[in-house]
Amino acid sequence: MKRMVLLLMIVLLWSCKQDNKESSDVAINLKQYTIEQFMDNEAVRGGSFSPDKSNLLVSSNRSGIYNMYTIPASGGEYTTITASDSSSIFAVSYFPNDERMLYRADGNGDEIYHLYLRDIDGTITELTPNEGARVGFYGWTHDEKGFYYGSNKRNPQFMDIYEMDISSFESKLVYQNDEGLDVNAISNDKNTLALSKTINTNDSDLFLYSISDKKMTQVNETQSGNSAQDFSTEGKNFYYTTDDGSEFSYLMKYNIETGTKEKVLEKSWDVSGSSFTINGKYMVTYINEDAKNVIEVKDMSSGKNIDLPNFEGGSITNVGFSRDETMMRMYVGGSNSPSNLYTYNLDSKAQRQLTSVLNDEIDVSHLVNAKVIRYKSFDGLEVPAIYYLPHQASVDNQVPALVWVHGGPGGQSRQNFSSLVQYMVNHGYAVLAVNNRGSSGYGKTFYQMDDLNHGEKDLQDCVEGKNWLASQVEIDGEKIGILGGSYGGYMTMAALTYTPEEFAVGVNLFGVTNWMRTLKSIPPWWESFKDALYQELGDPYSADSTRLKRISPLFHTDKVTKPLIVLQGAKDPRVLQVESDEIVAGVRANGVPVEYVLFEDEGHGFVKKENQIKAYSSILKFLDVYLKKVEDPIDGETQNTEIKPETETN
């Protein structure tokens, strides 16, 4: 027994030495890549099979913004379908029985999406031309004669559901939404709608509505987190996820005729989604396992999961099927590799890689694989986080670091590839992406822990994340900043305002700074969710306004003493430009170095490569000056820098 233990220790020590040697070898030969090289990575989305399965329709940003392309299913060169140089174009799907294409586009990030037809001869027709109305695609009808879409053209607050005939392109109203419900699924026979009513940001009620007899039936019996998933092909059963009586969501089956329920699948993590392929041969289920997708594909005839291809160093993050269910497309990637698109023949097991999205100039071994860690917060709560440690970091070469805060509230940092994260890590910054209390994916108790205490306990979780970083021997504890977008941008400003000595710098990407204004200016199409937000964050029209003002950094800018960079899109409908304008002015009044990067043609997030290059290079330069301190400000100009790139707009 002692000999076995000794042998195991030798093996472990040898393994650790090998890991350290490999890391050291990478550090010695490490290349630092430019932002242009990182942004020359390609992002590909979607993957609709053509009717004959010879091509896939995708969206790619290879041109600098998203456009539509086709790729041969057997591999080969892209064919350019659209060449927009202003608004991004996102492919929806091939038509079911011909090579016409459906796509969506908005106005440079304003989120007012419309649907468009790209005909076989290349003619473009706008199918939903109502000015100012927002449209969403809800799926093809099972008879393949039309598609469903939602539109708020009748009432800006609510999405009605329409069916559009794809021969005449005439629409008919399927469901008039007068109650603020959300339509989540439609049965194949076109008779039953799955509707949800938001109660709060965790809980919702589920209903089945019969179009033929106008009957509404509530599915859930207790208040819980419920989400519609799909109807069985023949329409007898309805599938949904719920966390009723559990910390995590599990999959249920509801018999529409009898009202009986059956638990279908339960895991030790959230079952985050489940749906059937076109004819019901397979059920695809997604599990959110420690901030990473795990996918199961069940053969419904055998009741067993099929074996999926194994990819060393990567995992399958998303799948889709051809209409005849013989072909599958897969995205495969990891935290150190952007996702590539593959096809997989379910009969022959043959697979083809269709894309190579990582820039050939970048050595993948120079990128960093994320590691999930956990640390104790101020009250003993265990907080999960995703850690990126630069290859060049060591006891003898301590590096600066950033606490990264995700959006939301209620979002989650995932084990996905991020060009910005890898760019900063490649240039010697460690990144700890915290999933503070209130994040999704770790049970409903954890999710609800930040309700009505935003900028308080969740902020302390971020501070403890900084303390964890400072305790790592490879980190320079005096050089730790905080970075976040949207709600994470708010957390950045809250950190600089309410814990002004904790973080050395702040990077605020389109963050909320005045909660009263933001909650009063919620886009009209969020009406069904507004009351739930008010319950979690506070009602700006009530006595909650006192607290909302107290936690809004805009009213306390005099406390900010550390350098700040703010990045904002002028078309942002969620966090208005004025939020960033005013916080910049307020902090500058303190004589604190502030940089402001404003994009006239972006919304809530930056999708155009030209703007991403400007944004991310500005962030790194700011960090080099004020956190790493390898450069000095020139004549104090950085504290009043405002960058407004010249851009083309519609």
N, C-alpha and C positions, 0 to 999 in steps of 0.2 A: 504494500500500500504506500509506504514512504517513498519507494522507488518511483511509483506512478506519479505521486505529487511532485517529486523533484523533477521528473521528466516534463510534466506539465508546466512547471515554473520556467524551465529552460526554454521550452517552446514559446511561452508568452514573452519572455525577455528577448528572444531572438526576433519575434514578430514586432515588438515595440522598437527595437533597434533598426529593423528594416524600414518601418514606417518613418522613423525619425531621419534615417538616411535618405529615403526617397524625398521627404519634405525638404531636407537640406540641399539635396541635388537640384530640386526645382528652384529653391531660393537662389542658389548660386547662378543658375542659368535663366532666371526669370526675366522675361521681357515685359516692359511696361507699354501698354497699348494706348493709342490715342482714342479720344471719344469718337472720332470719325471711323476708326477701325471697329469699335464696339457697335456703333450704329449701322455699320455695314452688315451686321447680322440681319437676317431676314425674319420677319414675323409672318406666319401663315395661319389663316383661320378657315374653319368650315371644311367642306369636302363632300359635296353632293355628287353622287354618281349620275352620269348621263343614262338615259333609258337603255342604251345598249351596253352600258358598263365600260365603255372604251375610255372615257375621260372622267376627271373629277373637276368640279367647279369650286374654286377657292378664292379667298381674299388674301392679298399679300401687300406688304408695304415696300416691296423692292424698288418701286419708282420714287420713293420718298414719302408717299401717302398711300393709303389703302386703295387698291383697284382690284378688278376682277380678272382672273386668269383661268385657263383650263390647263390641266396636266394629264398626259396619258396615264391610264391606270397601270400600265405595264412599265412605266418609267419613260422619261424623255424630256424634251424641252417644253417650256411654258409657251402658251399662246396668249397674247394680250387681248383682252376683251374690252376693257375700258381704259381710258388714259386721262382721267381727271387730274388737274393740277391745282385744285382748290379744295372742294369738299371730299372727304374720304367716302369711298363706295364699298359697301359690304354685301357680298353675295348671300342670298338666302337659299336658292335652290334652282336646279333645273326643273322645268315643268315635268309632270309625271310621264308623259308619253311622247314628248318631242324635245328638241334642243333649244326651245325658248328658255330665257333665264329671268328670274325674279331677284331684284336686289333692293337695298334700302340705302338712303343717304339723308343726312341732316344738313343744316347750314353752319358748317365750320364749328361744330361742337355745341350748338344750341339745343340739341336733343329733340328737336321737332322733326322726327323721322317721317319720311314718306316712302311709298313703295313704287317701284319702277319696273317696267317690262323692257327687256332687251330682246327684240325679235330675232329670228334666224338670219334675216338680212342685215342686222345691225341697227335697225331703227329703235330709238329709245322713246318710250311713252310713259308719262307719269300716270299711274293708275289711281292715285289718291291726291288730287290736286288742291284740296281745300286748304286755303291759306291759313296758317297758324294752327291747324289741327295736327295733333300727334297721332301716329299710326304704328301699330305693332302687328307682326305676322303671327297667326295662331295655328298654322298648320294646314296641310292639304286635306280636302275631303277624301274619305276612304274610296268613294266611287271615282275619284280622279277627275272629276268634272269642274272642280273649283277649289278655292281656298278660303279660309277664315281670316279675318283681320279685325283688330280693335281700333276704334277711332273715337276721339272726343270732340268731333265736329259739331255734334248736337249740343253737348254740355261740356265745357272745358274741364270740368272736375271729374267726369266719369267716362270710362271707356265702354261704348256700346259695341256689340259684336255683329259683324256683317259676314255674309257669304258672297264672294265674287265668282261669277261664272267665267271660266277661262276661254270660252268661245265668243261670247258677246261682250264680256267685261262689264256686265251690269251687276250691280250689288243689290242684295236684299237684306233687310234687318232681321237678324236672328234673335237677338236679345237686347231689349232696351234697359239699360242699367240706371234705374231710378233710386236704388237703395245704397249705392256706393259699394257694391260687392265686386269682387274680382273673379273673372272667368278663368279657370285654370285648365280645364280639359273638356273635350266634346266627344261623345260616343260615336262610333263608326256609323250607326244608323241615324245620326243627326238629331236624335230626340232628347238626349240627356246631357245636361250641362253640370259640370262640377264647379261650384261657386264657393268662395271663401269670404268671410267677414273678419277683418282684423280687429282683435280685442286690445292687444298691446303688442309690443315688439317681439314677444315670444309666442303669445297665444292667438289662435284664430279658430272660428267656427267653420265647419265644412257643411255644405248643403248639396243635395242633388235636386236639380230642377227639371221636371218633365215638360217639354215644350208642347206636347200633344194635349195634356190635360191641365197644364199650368200648376201642377202640384210641386210643392217645395218640401223636401224631407231633410231634416238635420241628421248628419252622420255621427258626429261626436256627441257623447252624453255628458262629459265633464269639461270644464275649462282646461285646455291644454294646447300644446303646440302641434297643429295639424297642417298637413300640406298635401294637396291632391297630386297624384302621380299619373295614373292612366286608367283607361277602361280596358277590360279584356276584349279581344277581337270581336267576339259574338255579342258583346254588350251586357252580359249577365252579371259581371262582377266589376266592382270599382276598387282600385288600389290607392292607398294613401299612407303617408307616414304620420306617426304621432309619438309624442313623448308622455302620453297619459300614464301616470304611475311609474315613470322611469326618468332617469337623468338624460338618457339619449333617445333619439328618434328610432323607431323600428317600423317595419312594413306590415300593413294590415290589408286584408281582403274583405270587402263588404258585398254580400249578395243583395242585389238591388230588389229582387222579388220578395225575399223572405226577411231581409234586414239583419240576417245573421252575420257575425264577424269571425274572422280567423286570423291569428298571427301567422305571417308568412316568413319573416326573416328578422332576427334580432342579433345585433353585434354589441361589442363593448365600446363602440363608437357610434356616431350618428350615421344611420342610413340616410344619405343626403338626396338620393334620387333613384327612381326606378321607372322603366318604361318598356313597352313591347316593340319589337320590330313590326313592319307593316302588316304582315299576316299572322303575327303572334307566334312565330316559330321560336323566337328567343326573347328572354327577359334580360334587360341590361340593368345592373344595379351598381350605384356608386356609394362607397363608404368613405367617410372623411376620417381617415386613420392618422391621428397625430399630425394634422395639417398636410396630409398627402392623400391623393386619390388612390383607392383600391377598387378595382373593377371586377365584377363577377358577371359572366354571361351564362345564363341557364338555358339549356335545351328543354323546352317545355314538354316534349314528348317523353323524354327519359327522366326529367326532373333533376338532372345532374348538371353541374357547371362544366362547360367545355374547357379544355386546356388552351390557354392563350400563349402566344409566343413569349419567350423569355429574352430580355435584353440586358446584357451585362452592363452595369453602370448607368442604366436608365430604366424608366418604368412607363407603362402605358397610362396616359393621363386622360384620354378621351377616345371614344369609338363611335362609329356610325355604320349603317348597313345599306346595301343596295336594296331596291324595292323587291327583288326576287329572293332576297335573304341568302344569297350564295357568296357575296363578297362583303368584306368588312374593311373600313379604313380606320387607321389608328394614328394617334399622336403619341410619340415616344420622346421623353426628355427627362431632365432632372434639374436640380438646383444649379448645377455647373454646366448645363447644356440646354440651349433653346430647343423646343420640341420640333421634331421632324415628322413628316407625314409618310405613312406606309399604307400599302394595301395588303390584304390577306385573303387568300382563297380558302373558304371554310371546308371545301371538299378535298382539294389537293394539298392543303396546308402550305402552298407556295406564298411567299411574301416578297414584296418589292419596296425598297426605299425610294420615295418620289422626290424628296427634297434634301438639300444639304444646307441648312440655314445658318450654321456658324461660319463666320468669315474665315476663309482659308488662311488668312494671315495670322489667325489666333490659334495658338497651341492649347488644346483643351486641358492639358496637364498644368497649364499656368493659371487656370481658373480654380475656384475653391468650391469644394463640396460642403453644403450646409450640414450642420450637426444640431440635433434637437437637444437642448439642455433645459434644466429646471432649477429655479432658485426660490428661496423663501423671501416673501415680502415682509413688510413691517409687522404684520399681525400673524405671521406664521403661514399664511396662504402660499401654496406652491404655485408659482407662475411659470408657464411654459414659454420658451423662446427658441428662436432659430439663430444659430451662431455661425458667422463667417469670419475665420481667422486668416489673415494674409499669410502667404507662404514665407514671406521675409520676416515675420514676427518671431522673436525669440527672447529669452531672458536677457541676452546681451544687446538686443535690438528691439526695445519696446516701441509699440506703435500707438498712435492715437486711435480713438474709437468713437462710434456713433450708436446711440440708442435709436432704433427705427420704430416708429409707431404707425400702425396701419390705419386705414380709414374706417368709417362706420357712422355713429357708434355701432358696435356689434359685428365688425368685420373680423378678419383673421389673417395673420401673416402665414403664408403657405410655403411649402418646400418647392417653389417654382423658380424658374430662371428670371433674373432681372438684370438687364444691361447696366442700369445705374448702380445697383449693388456691386456687381462684379467689377465695374469700372473703378469704383471707390476702393474696393478691396485690392484690386490689382495695383493701385497706387498707394497702398500701404495703410489703409484705414480698416480696422476691424468693425464689423457691423453686428449688432445684437437686435434682431427683430422680435420685440416683445409681444406676447399675447396677454396683455393685461386683463384684469378682471373686467367682465363685460364683453370679452371676445367670444365669438361663436366657436363651436367644435369641441368644447370641453364640458358639456353638460349644462342643463338649464339653470342650475343653481349658480354656477360660475358666470353664466351669461347675464343673469339678472343682478349681479353684485354691484354694478355701477349705476343702477337706476337712481336718479335724483341725487347722485353724488359725483357727477362728472367734474373733472378737474380737481378732484380731491383724492379719494382712495386709489382710483386708477392712475392718477399722476404719481402717487407714492410708489405704485408698482414700477413705474418707469424709473423713478429715482433709485429704487432698490436694484433695478437692472443695471443702472450706472454703477452702483456699489459693487455688484457682482463683477462687472467688467474691471473695475479698479483693483479687485482682488486677484485678477489673473496676472501671472508673472510676465506675460508677454505684452501687457497693456500699460501704457503711460497713464496712470490714474489722474494726472493733472490735465490731460488733454482728451476729455470726453464731451462730445456734443450731442444734440438731439435733433432728429429729422423726422418729418411726417407730412403726409398729404391729406387734405380734406379734414376729417376728424383728427387725424394724426397731426395736421398742421395746427389745429386748435391746441392739441396737447403740447406741441412745441412752444406756442406762445404762452400757454398756461405755465409751462416749466420755467420760461424766462421771466415770467411775471410773478408767480407765487413761490417759486423756489429759485430766486435769482442767483444764488451762489453755487448751485449744484452743477450746472452745465456750462461749459466754456463758450459754446456758440449755439445758435439755433438756425435750422433750415426749415422754412415754412412754405409748403407748396399748397396754394389755394385753401388755406385754413380758415375756419370760422373764428372771428374775433369779437363779434357782437351777437350773442345768442338771441336776443329779443328780435333784432332785425331779421336774422336768418330764419327763425321759426315763423315769423310773420310773412316772409316772402317765399315760402315753400311753393314750388311750381304747382299750378292747379291740378295737374294730372296725378299728384300725390295725395289728393284729397282723402281717398279711402284709407290712407296710412297716417294722415296728419294727427288724428286724435291719439293714436298709439305713440307717436313721437312725443306729443305733449305729455303723455303719462310718464314716459321714460325720462325726458329732459326737463319738463316743466312747461306750463301754459303761460305764454308771454302776456296774455290778456287777463291774468289773475294775479293773486298775491305772489305766485311763483316768480313774477318779474323781479322781485327784490333779490332773490337768490341768483336768477339768471344774470342780472347786472353785476352781482358780486363775482361770478365766475367768468365774466366776459373780459378778456385781457384789454380790450380797447379802452376801458374806463380806468385802467391801472397802469398805463404805459410808463408812468413816472418811476415804476419799480424796475424797469428793464435796464440792465447795465452791461449786458454781453452782446457781442456782435451778432447781427441778424441778416439773413438773406430771405427775401420773399419772392415767390414766383406765382404768376396768376394768368389765367386766360380771360380775355375781355368778354367772351361769349358765354361764360359759365352761368348756367341758370340755377345752380344750387347754392354756390358760395359766390355772391355778387362781387364784382370788381371793387366796389366801394369798400368792402371788408379789408382788402389788402391796401388800398389807397390810404385809408385812415390809420391803419396800424403802422404803416411806414412813416406817415407824417408824425404820429404820436411819439414813436421811438426816436425819430431823428431829432425831435425837440429836446431830447436828453443829451444830445451830442454823442450818441452811441453810433458806431459804424453800422450803416444799413445799406444794403443793395436791393434793388427792386427790378425784377425781370418781368416785363408785361408782354404778352402775345395777343395781338389784335384778332387773330384767326384761330383761337383755341377755346375750348370749353373747360369742362371739369376733368382735367387731365390733358396731357399733350400727346397727340398721335402723329404729328408730322415730323419726319426725321430731321429736317432743317431746324425746327424748333426744339426738338429733343437734344440735338447737338449743342445748340446755344444754351439751353437750360442746364444740361448736365455738366458742360464745361464750365459754366458760371459757378455751379455749386462746388466743383473741385477746386477752382481757383480761389474761391472764397475760403474753403477749408484749408488750403495750403497757406493762405495769408494769416488767418485768424486762429486756426486750430493747430495745424502742424507747425506754422510759423517759419516756413522756409522762404517766404517772400515778404517784403515790406510794402505797405500801402504807399503809393506815389503821391506826395503832397497832400495826403489826406483825402484824395478824391473819392476813394471807395465808399466813404460814408454817405455820399450823395449820388452814387451811380444809379442811373435809371436806364435800362436797356429796352428799347422798343423796336424789334426787328421790323424792317419793311417787308410787308407780305401782301400777296394778292388776296382779295376777298371777293365773294360773289356780289 
